[in-house]
């Protein structure tokens, strides 16, 4: 199925560009949270993003007619797994960024995602990753180890790194499950509307019962609207269109533009200064995943 998707991609105007565009938008989420109101909490920020983005994506699916037409192609297990990946990613990612900083939290989360995607694709879809994936995994794990060693920026907060790794695994779960739905014939708008709409359901009580006072300010409302509409509704629409034509492992590698964008924003906008050891760890993560990016498509 992956080979068929790759062949179809040759007749599609650069699906890679859609994924890269989505990744660049994803990379703004941590910085947007950091620039938001001071009293925001990771749980309610993630919940607000899900509620706004889920509602927008569901409306897009309904307006396009894809939700009604594609319900028969939405496999229940894959739909639930995709929604679970979306929901878990929001909570773990924002909590990780709050503890490790935007640059390092995003590098660990997204840097580990391709390795996690390869493992899940093997278990859930029987896709066998090539030898480059194994080498990339070794480099990624070594890079994360450098980051958490004493003297690295995250050395004093192993919980933040663990949350970032959990975010990477959640992202992988969403990617592999969404790929299964797309391969079954569901339209990108249908998949996004179903996954995010379902994930938004438990986010509503979390937002209502959690510490959401920050939403009472203009800055809080702007943050929720931006996170829900730009790096969620718009970005995931682009992401799904690319995922429809590309193998899940390749898409996970293309999203490495996200940690690069986040790291650049962390340094330029937030004045973050990673230590040399942490920077070397991030470089090891990204260097290993370049191997996946340059692998032949059949891998």
N, C-alpha and C positions, 0 to 999 in steps of 0.2 A: 504493500500500500504506500509505503514511504517513497519507493521508486517511482510509482505512478504519480505521486504528488510532485516529485522533483521534475518529472518530464513535463507535467502540466505547467510548471513554473516557467519553463522556457518560452511558453507562449503568453505569459502574463507579464505586463510591464513592471519588471523589477520588484517582486514582492519583498525582497530584502530591504528595499528603501522604506517600505511601510513599517517593518519591524524596527529598523534603526530609528525612524522618526518617533515611534512609540517609546523606544528605550530612552531617547533623549528627554521626552516628556516625563517618563517615570523618574528620571534622575533629578527632577525639580522638587519631588515630594518632601524629602528630608529638609531641604533648605526652606521650603515654604512653611513647614512646621516650626522650624527654628525662628523664623521671622514673625510668626504669629503671636497671639497674646501670651503673656508670661504664664498664666495659670492653666494652660491646656494640659490635658492628660493623654498619654498615648492611646489608652483604650477608647476614650470618647472621640479623639481625632480620627482614629481608624473607623469607628462606628459612623461618624458623620460622613466620612468619605464614602462608605458603603451605601448609606441611605441615599445620599444625593446622586452618586454615580449609578447605583442600582436602579433608582427610579428613572434616570435619564436613559440608561441602556434598555430598560424594559419598554419605555415609551418609543424609542427608536425601533425596537423589534415589532411592536404593535403597529406603528405607523407604516412600516415597510411591508407589513403582512407576513413577515417571516415567522412570527411566533405561532400563529394559527396554522400556517402551512407546514411547519417543520416539527410540530409536536410529536408526530409518529416516529420521527427519527431521533428524538431525544432519549437516548438510552438512560433508564433511571439511575443505574449504578454510576455511570460516567458523569451524569448531571450532578448527582449528590457529591461525588468526589471533587468535581470542578468547583462547586460552591463551597465545599469545605476548605479547599486550598485557598480560595479567594479570602474567606473570612479569617482563617488562621494567619494568612500573610499580613493582613492589615494590623492585627494585634501585635504580632511578634516583631514586625519590621519597625513600627513606630516606637515600641518599647526598646528595641535594640539601639536605634539611632539616639534616643534620649540618654543612653548610658555610654555609648562608644563614640558619639559624634557622627556627623553626616557622612564624611568621607570614608572612614574605616567601617562603620556599620553597613554602608551600602556595598563596599567592596567585598566584605565577608559574605553578606547575604546573597548578592548576585554572583559573586565569584564562585560560590559553592553550588549554585543552581544547576549549571550544566552537568556536573558530576552526578548530582542527585537525579537530574532528568534522565541521564543514561541508565542509572540503576532502576528507576521506576519504569522506564520504557521496556527494559528487559523483563521485569516482573509482570507488568500489566499487559504489555503488547508483544512480548517475545521478540523485541528488537535487540539484536546483539551489537553492542558498541565495538568499534574497532580498537586496535592497540593504542592509537593516539589518545583515545579516551582514558585508558589506564594510566598513561604517562601524565596526562593533564590532571588526573585525579591526584596523583602523587604530589605534583607541584602545588596544586591548590591546598592540599592538606598541610604540606610543609610551610606554605605561605601563611596559613592561618595559625600554625604553631608559632611562627616568628612573631606574629602580632600579639599573641597572648603570653609570650615569654616575659619575665620581669624586665622592665625597661621599655617595653612596647607600650603604645598608648592605651591598649586595652588590658594590660597586664594586671591592673588592680581591679578589673571588673570582668571576670570570666563569665558572669551571668549575661552580660550584654553580648558577648561573642556567641554564647550558646543560643540566645534569642535570635541573633542574626543567622546562625546556621539553621535554626528552625524555620526562619522566614524563607531561606533558600530552598528547604525541603518542601515547604508549602507552595512556593512558586512552581517547583517542579511538578507537584501533584496537579495543580491547576493546568499547567501546560500539557501534560500527557493526557489528562482526562478530556480537555478541550479538543485535542487532536483527534481522539477517538470519536468524538461527536461530529467533528467536521468531516472525518473520513466516512462516517455513516451517511453523509449527505445533508446534514443540517447546515443552514446558511450561517455565516459569521454573526449577523445580527441576532439570529435565533439563539445561538450558543451564548453570546455575551448577555443577552437579556435574561435567559434562563439562569445562568450561573450567578450573575450579580444580583438578579432579583431575588433568588432563593437565599443567597448569602446575606442580603439586607434584612431579611425577616428577623433573625436573632439580634441584629444590630439595633433595631428600633427600641426594644426595652432596655438594652445596654445604654443607649444614648439618653433615654428618658430617666433612668435610675442612677446613672453615673454622674460624675462631676462635669457637668456641661454648662456651668455658669459662663464660661468663655464665649459661648455662642450668643450671649446677650450684648456683645459689643460689635461695632461695625467691623473691626478687624477679624473677629471670630467668624462672623457670617461670611466675610470675604474669603477667609481661609477655607471654610467648608465648601463654599461654592467653587473655588478654584480647584481644590483637590478632587471634588466629585465630577466636575465637568471637563477639566483639561487632562490631568494625568490619569483619569479613570475612563470617563465616557469616550472622549476623543482618542486617547492613547490605546485603549483596549480594542476599539473598533479597528484601528490600523493594525494592531497586533494580530487580531483574529484573521484579517484578510491575508496577512503574510503567512500565518500558521496554516492556513487552508492549503497553501501550495508548497510548503517547505516541511522537511522532516523536523520533528520536535527538538531533537538534539541540536540541529543547526540553528533553529530559532533561539534556543536557550543561549547559544554562543553569541549570536548577534546582539542579544540584549546586554552584552558586556559594555555596550555604549552607555548604559545607565550608570554603573559605578564610575566610569570615566567622567561623565557629566556631573555626577554628584560630587566627586572628588574635586573637580575644578571649581564648582560653585562653593564647596566648603572652604577652599583655600582663598578664592577671590572675594567671595561675599561675606563669609563668616569668619575669615581670618584664622582658620584652623591651621595648625602647624604640626603635622604628624612627625614623630621621631624618625630617625634614620632606620632603626630596626623595624618599626611598623611599616615604613615606606617600602623597605626591601621585601617584607612579607606580602604587601599588596602587589608589588611588582611580580613576585613569584606566582601569585594566584593568576594574575592577568597573562603572564608569559605562558603558563601552562595551557591556558584556554585558547591562546593563539594557535596552538597545535590543532585544536579542534576546528578552528575557523579556516585553517589552510588545508584541511583534509579533503580528499576527493569526495564528491557528493554521495557516492555509493556507500561511504562510511557513515 
